[in-house]
Each structure stands twice: as C-alpha cells, then as structure tokens.
Amino acid sequence: MPLYETVLIARNDVSQQQVEAIADGIATVLEAESGSIKKREYWGLRTLAYRIKKNRKGHYMLLGLDATPAAIKEIERQLSLNEDVLRVLMLRVDEIDEAPSVILSRKGDERERGFRCPKPAGRFESGRGNSGGQRRNYDDREEFRARNEREEQQRNNAGAPASSEAE
C-alpha cells in the first residue's frame, strides 16, 4: 500500500485529548480499510503564521499512514467535515521516517541554547527612556558596564600584595 504523511491543525480551544481523539478516528477508518498508522507525533500548541478562521494558535499533529487511496479520500472527507480541524495537508511519500521529526528535535535544542550574548546597540534610538533626546553610547548599556567593572576588579585583585590574603 502507498505511504502518506499527514499534518493537521486543530483549533486552539480544543484539548490535546480531543486532538488525539481525531487521530483515533482516523485510525478506525484505516483499520476498516486494512490500513494503519505507522507514525504519530503531537507537536503541541503552536502559533500560526496567519489567522485561520479567527484562530491565532493551533494544535499540530503529524501522522504517517499506510493506506489505500480510497481510505485517504474518506479520511480527507471526514477531516474536512470536522469543525475542530482548521487545515489538513496530505502528501504521498516513499517511506516514513521512524526517527522524531525536525519539529520535535528542534524543541529540545531551543531549551539548551539559553542566553547567547547581549544585543548590540541599535543605530537609531527610539527616544524613549533617554532624557533630553541624548543618544546613549554603546558602552552605556548595563551589560557592558557590569563586564567592565568585573574586569577592573580582576585587575585590582591581580595587583594586590600577597600579604593581604595571609591576614
């Protein structure tokens, strides 16, 4: 049987269990047509690039299906009638990758990255927060002042006599 990958977006006001129930409904249709779900990933509640039916967020789910074309037509029909489903994309693929998708692996990377570095001062100041329309220097930012103070303390500690530590 041909293999398909399906990504569906459900409304944000339904729960994760209801999205799983939609996937279970797809599984029952496939079992009746002698097909199966090979891969199932819940990607979570994510922000949409643009509004879809007045929704700004949606629950994303990826399904890897092994099904006949007739079963796929029936699944598309049922998902188009379901009011909780905003969008569906079905693609025929040569094989279904068993490894976690890029979306799930990227979620783990975002947690590990953390704080990178302070942002450089912008070319133009907005005028908010500075008095009298004066522009702030690049070194006036709090991160740079703290770094400079630390460097001064390290220089002072390195130049201090060794006898002060013995006391």
N, C-alpha and C positions, 0 to 999 in steps of 0.2 A: 504494500500500500504506500501511497505517497506520504511524505512528511511535510508538516506545516508548522510555522511559528505564528502565534497569535499574541498580540499585545492589546489589552483592553483597558480603558479608563472608565472608572465608575465615579459617580458623584461623590463629593466630599462629605455629605451629610449621612451617608450610609456607613455602617461599621465594617471593620475588617472581616468579621464573621459573615456578613452579608455578601461581601465580595467573594469569600471562599465558597459560599452557597451558590453563587453564579457559576463558579468553576466546577462545583459538584454537579450542577445541572448540565453543563457541557459534557462531563464525564458520563452521565447516564445516557445522553443521546449517543455518545460514541460507543458505549457498551452495547446498545441496541443495534448499532450498525457494524458491530465487530471491530471497533477501533479502540484506541487507548490514549491516555495522556502520558507521554514519556518524560516530560519536564514540567515543573510547576514552581514558579517563583513569584512571591509577593514583594513588589518593590517599595511599597509604602505610599503614604500620602505625600504627594509632590505638587509643587506649584506649576501651573500650566503656563505656557508661553503667551497665551492669549485666552480671553474668556471663551468658554464653550457653554452655551445655554445658561448664561449668567453665573457660571462657576469659575472660581479662580484657582481652585485646587482639585485634585482628583486622585483616587486610589488606582495605582498601576499594577497590572498583573501580566506576567509572561507565561504562556502555555506552549509546550512542544507537543504537537498532536500527530498521531499516526492514524489516518482516517481515509475513507473513500471520498471522492469528490461529492457524492450525494450527501454524505454526513456533514461535510463542510458547508454545503448550501443550507442545510437545515440549521446548523449552528449559527450561521450568519443571519438567517431569518429570525431565529429566536432572540439573538442579541440585539437586532435592530428593533424588535418589539419591546424589549425590556427598557423601562423608563430610567432605571438606575445606571445604565451604561451610556456614557457620553460618546465614546469613539471606539472603533474596533479596526485593527489592521491585521490582515491575514496574508502571510507570504508562504509560498511553497519553497522548501529548502531541500538540499541534497542530503544533509544529515543534521541531526540535532546534537549540539554540543552538550555533553553532560556536566562540564565544568560550570561554576557560577558565572553568570553574565557579567558584562563590563559594569553595569549599573551597580550590582551588589558589591563587586570588588572595589569600585571607586568609593563607596560609602565608607569602607574600612580605612582607606587612605586619607580621607578628609579628617578623620579623628586623630590620626597620627601626626599630621603636619603641624598643627598648632600655630603659634605666633612665628612669623618669618622674620620681619625686620620693620623698623619704623618707616612710614611713608615719607618721601622727601617733600619739602615744602613746595606748594604749587606756584606756578608762575604768576598767577593773579590772586590777590586776596579778595575775599568777599566783602570786607568792610565790617563784618560782624565780629564783635569781641575785641577789636583793637580800638584804642582810644584816639580820637582826633584824626582818623584816616591814615595813621602811620603804618607803614608796612613792617612786618616782623622779619628779622633776619632768619636765615636757615639755622643758625646756631642757637636761636632763642627758644627753640622747641624744648619741651620738658625732657624728652628722651636724651637729647644731646647734652643738656645741662647736667643731668644725672651722670652720664658717662664721663663728662669732663671732670666732675667732682670726684668720681671714683679714681680716675687716673691721677689726679692731684694727690689724693690720699695715699695711693700706692707709691708715688714718687717720694712723698714725705716719709712714709714708713721705711722705704728702702734707704733713705739718707739718715735716719735716726741712729744714734750711737747704740751699740750692743749692750751697754751697761744698763740702760733703762729697762730692758727685759729681765735682767737678773734681779732687780729690786723688787 
